[in-house]
Amino acid sequence: MHATSDFDDLAADLARNFQRIRQQTERLIAPLSAEDCQLQSMPDASPAKWHLAHTTWFFETFVLERFEAAFTPFDGHFRVLFNSYYNGIGDKHPRAQRGLVSRPTLQEVMVYRVQVDARVLKLLTTANQGTRSELAPLITLGLHHEQQHQELLLTDIKHALSINPRQSAYMAPQPQAVVQTQPLRWHAYAGGLVSHGYDAPLDGEFAFDNETPRHRVFIAPFELASRPVSNGEMMAFIADGGYQRPELWLSMGWDWVTMGARRWPLYWQGKAGDCQYFTLQGLQAVNPTAPVCHLSYFEADALARWADARLPTEFEWELAARALPLKTAQTANFADQALYQPVPQPHSDDSPAQFFGDVWEWTQSNYNPYPGYQAWEGVVGEYNGKFMCNQFVLRGGSCATPQSHIRASYRNFFPPDAQWQFSGLRLARNA
């Protein structure tokens, strides 16, 4: 009887978490019109409506279809329309054409969400213990998947709104922190043979497969900067001709600069000495003390080289992050903290800071499998492993990341030319 009660408590906790995260996604579209939710400004981004539908498709396809008695899809066409990259499921609508799917309407997608939510919650409540033990990890994966799409929804709508000549704000401007940023300081780490990867006691009950298995890595002594690189330091890079100096850039990066005629970060505009940037709160003066963001790997690498430094490896980053007090990640500037302000904030402390929140930090590490890596079984095994090519690892989360979604072992990854995420950098150098 005690075991049954425990299962009931776990199911109740999971149901509450399911409702909380699903409702948070819907809160994110509250400032948007139906027309806003239809926008797709580039192939890498997706319409808000698609994010709403795809995250629901995940639960319908991987949970209801497998476990619900007499399963019937909400709409058979959705299996193709809202499949992202799961080849094991079947055909997919072309990614670059998601913005052309005007039907179903936003209203129909919201009805889809309501129905699937009710069915998942009913299944979780009525299933026996054996089924619940299989349901729980899939639902938990679906919720972390949804939190990834919450962040993508914000970055994608920011890009779409920035293209409109009106540059309308996603949300009303909020007072920004005004602090005296400390000079960048260096902190030394001895390195050594270090255990690396997901550590359940420290990182929580969930991790993606790409964070495992835990293994040992040798790290040479190194130093890391006390904080991410600031907008002010990026201004100095620009003023010193950073975007015109090929010796600072990787070969592919220099091609990227010249082909795109790039001269400063994404969303920056104006002229030297009077720079503005587009934020989710509209057009604002560039805050020189806030972390610079929306940098590609190419820009981060060039800026680090200009500063006579380098990007850290993901192993160095994790070692330093784990040396911080556990409360650091709990009080950082994440999307669901600080009254929800998805704008990177400055920091006044000269101790190692801002490893979590504000900006994702590029590392020099290729996104590769850890020794002994095994993808999850079944179709969900396509989630991470098949992307381990031509990508670089980012760490720490950003101001658009939900706090409950991040941990020290979390590995984000993007190709080196990606800019539209809240991506910045922290300098490293050899000891």
N, C-alpha and C positions, 0 to 999 in steps of 0.2 A: 504493500500500500504506500509505503514511503517513496519507493521508486516511481510509482505512478504520479504521486504528488509532485515530485521533482520534475518529471516530464511536463506536467501541466504548467508548472511555474516557468519552465524554459520556453514553452510554447507561448505563454502569455507575454513574456518579455520580448520574444521575437515578434509577436503580433504588434506590440506597442511600437517597437522600433520600425517595423514595416510601415505603419501608419505615419509615424513621424517623418521618415525620410521621403515617403511618397508625397506627403503634404508639402514638404519643403520645396520639392521640385515645382509644385503648382504655385507656391508663393513667389517663386522666381519669375514667373510669367505675368504676375499681377500688373506690373507697370507697362506691359506690352499690349498692343492691339492685335487683332487677328492678322492684319496686314504685316505687322512686325514679325509675327511668328512664322510667316511664309518665306521670309527672306533667306537667300543663300548667296553670300557675297563672293565666295570662291570655292573651288572644289574641296579644299581641306576642311571647310566649315559646313555645318548642317543647319537647316531651319530649326527654330525652337519647337515647332510642331513635330518635326521628325524626332527630335530628342524625346519629347513627351510620348510619342507612339512607340519608338524603338525600345525604351526602357520597359514599357508595358509588354511589348512583344517578347521580351526576354522572359518575363514571368509566365506568359501564356505558353511559350514554346518549350521552355526547359522545366517548368513546374507543372502547369495544368495538363499539358498534353501527355505527360508521363504518368501523372498520379491521379488525375480526376477521372472518376468513373463516367463512362459515356461522354467523353470529351467531345465538345463541338466548338470549333473556332468562332470567334466573334465575327470575323469576316475572312473568308479563305484567301482573298487577295492580299491581306496584310502580311501573310507569310513571306511573300516576295518583296512587297513594298518596304517593309521595315526590318528586313534582314540586313545586317551591316557587312560582315565578312565571314560568316559561318558557312563555308563551302559544304560542310557535312549536312547542313539543313536543306540546301538546294539553291535555286536561282536567287539573284539579288537585283534590285533596281539599281541602275548606274549611280554611283555616289555623286558625280557632278551634276546629276539631274534631279536631285531631291527637292530642290526649290521649285521644280515644275509640277510637282504633284499637288495640285490645288484641291483635289478631292481624294480622300475624305477631308472634310472641313475641320477646322480647329474644334468646333463644337462636337463633331462626331468622335474625334480623338479623345476628348475629355470624357465622353460617354464610355468609350472603350476602356479608359483608365478606371472609371468607377466600377464597371462590370468585372473586370479582371481582378481588381482589388478585393471586391466582395467574395469572389470565388476562391482566391488564394487564402483569405482569412478563414473562410468556411472550411477549406481543406485542412488548414493548420489546426483548426479546432476539433474537427471530427476524425482525423486520421488516428490510427492506432500507433502504439509506441514505435513499432518497427518502421512504419512509413514516416513518422515524424523524424526519426533518426536519419533518414535519407533526405527528407525535405529540408531540414534545418540548414545544412551546409549550402544547398542550392539557393535557398532564399537569402541567406547571408551573402553569398556571392552576388546575387542579383541586387542587393542593397548597396554593396560597395561599387558595383557597376553603375548603379543609378547616381551615386555620388560623383563618380567620374564624369558622368554626363551633366550633372549640375554645374560643374566647373566649365565644361565645354559649352554649355548653353550660354554662360556669361561671356566667355571669350568670343564665341561666335556672334552673339548679338552686338557686342562691342565693335567688332570688325564691320558688321553690316551697317550699324548706325554711323560709323565714322565716314563711310563713303557718301552718305547723303550730304549735299552741300549745307544743309541746316545744321548738321552735326548735333542733332538733338540728344539730350542726356537720357540715359536709361532710368536714372533716379535723381532726385533732387540733391544738389550739392550739400555736403555735410562739412562742419568745421574740421579743418585739417590740423593735425598736431604741428606745433611750432616749437622745435627744440634746437638746442645748440649741439650739433653732431660732434662727437669726439673725433680727433684725428685718427686715421686708420692706424691700428697697432697690430703687431705681430705676436702670435702666441705659439710657443714651441711644443711639439709632441714627440715623444721618444720613439714611437712606432714599436717595432718588434713583431713577433709572431702572434697575430691577433685573431680571435674568433670573429667571424663576420657573417651576416645574414640574419634571417628571422629568428628571434629569441622570444618564445612564447611568454615567459614570465614578465619580460620588459615591454614587449611590443603589443600585447593584447591577444585576443583569442583568434584573430583572423590575419591571414597573410595571403597574397597572391602566390601562385606557384613559382614565379620568377624570383621571389625573395628567398627561396630555399634551394638546396639544403644548407644549413649552417656549416661553415667550413673555416679553415684557418688560412690566413693570408699573411705573408711577410711584408711589412711596411717599413721603409727606411725612415730615419728621422726627418721631420718636415716642420714647416711653419704654415699657419693659416691666418688670414686677416681676421680682425675682430668683428667685422661686419661686412655685408655685401657692398660692392662698389656703388657709389652714389651717382645721382644725376649730375652733380657738380663735377665729379671726376670724369664723367662722360663728356661734359662740356669742354673740359680741358683737353681731352683726347681729340675732340672735333677741332678745337682751336689750333691744335698742333698739327693739323692736317692728317689726322688719323685715317680718314676715308680716302686720302689721296696718296698714301704711302704703301706701295706694294710689298715692301720688305716686312711689313707687319702682318701680312695676311697669308694664310694657306693658299695654295694655288687655286683650289676650287672656290675658296672664299673671295679671292681677288676677281675671279670670273663673275662671281655672284654680285660683287660690288659694281663692276664696270657694266655688266649687262643690264643691271637695274638702275644705273646712275644713282646709286645710293650715297647719301651724304650725312644722314643721321638716323636714329632709331625709328621704328615704326610708330606712327601717331604723332611724331614731333613735326612742328611746322613753325613758320615765321622766319626770323633771321637771327644771325648771331647777336647775342646780347638781349634779344627779346623773343625767347623761345616759348612756345606753348605746346601742350600736348593734349590729345583727346583722351578723356577718361570716361568711365561709366557714369560719372557725374557731370559730363560735358567738357567743354574746352576750358583748360586751366593753365595758368602760368606754370612752367616747369619748376618743381620744388627741388632746389639744388641739394637739399639734405636727405631726400627720400631715395630709396634704392632705385637704380635704373632698371627698367624692365622692358619686355618685348624685344629682347635681343636674340638674334640667331646665335647658334654655336660659333659661326664664323666671326661675328662681332665680338662675342665674349672672348674668344681665343686671341683676336687681334688686340683687344683692349688690355688683356693680361700681358701680352708680349710688350706692348707699349709701356706698361708699368714695371718692366723688368721682373716679371713674375710669370706665373703659369696658372692654368686651371688645376684644381685638385683632382685626384682620382676619387672614384666613389668610395673606395676603401678608406682613404684619408678622411673624407667627409664624415663617414659613419663613425669612425673612431672618435673624432672630435665631438660629434653630436651626442654620442653616448656618454661623454664625460660631463655633460651638462646635467643640472638637477632635473628630475622628471617633470616638475611643474612648468618647465620652460615651454614645452609644447602645448601645455594646457592653457597658457595665458598669451599665446602668440596672436598675431593679427591674421586670423583665418576668416573665411566668409561668414561663419555663423558666430563670430565673436565681435566685440566692440560695436555693438548696435548695427552690425552688418554694413561695413564700409569696404567695398572691394577696391581699395586703392592702397598701394604700398605706403607704409608709414616710416618716417625717420626714427632713429633710436639714439638715445643720448649716452648709453653705457659703453665704456671701453673694454668691458669684459667680453668674452666670446658671446655673440648675440645674434639673434635673428636667423638661427639655423632652421627655424620652423616658421612658416607663414611669410607674408609679404611677397617674396618672389621665389620661384623655383630656381635652383642654382645648377647651372651647367657644370658637369664634370668632364674630364678628358677621357673617361672610360667608355669604350664601346659597349653597346648593349648586347652582352653575350650571356650564355647560360653559365650558371655556377657549376663547379665540378660535381658530377653526380645528379645534375638536374633531370627531373622527369616531369613532363607536362601532365596535367590532370587527365583522367580517363574520359573517354567519350568525346562528344562534340565540343564541350566546354574546354577541352584541351587546346582548341584553337585560340584561346583567349590571349595568350602572351607569347608562347614559344615561337610561333611562325613569323614574328616580327623581329627576330634577333638577327638583323642584317641592316647595315647602313643607318644605324641609329646611335644616338649618344644618350647616356644616362643623366637625368636631372634628379636632384634630391631636395627634400624639405617642405614641399607644399608652398602655396601662395595665398594671397588675400582672397582668391576666388575658390580656395579649397575648403571643404568642410573639415572642421577640426577633428571630428571623430573618425575621419577617414585616413589620417596620416599617422606615421610612426617612423622610427629611425631607420627601419629596414626597407621602407617603401622605395621602389625603383620606378620612376617615371621615365619615359623615353620618347624622343622625337628625332626626326632627321635634322641635319645640321643647318638647313635653311629656314626652319620653322621660326616664326617671329610672333605669331598672334597669341601665344600663351604668355602668362605673366612670368617670363623667364629672365633671370639676371645672372650674376656671378659673384663668387668670392675668390679672392686671390690666394694663391699658394706659392710656396717656394721651397727649395731644398734647404735643409738645415746646414 
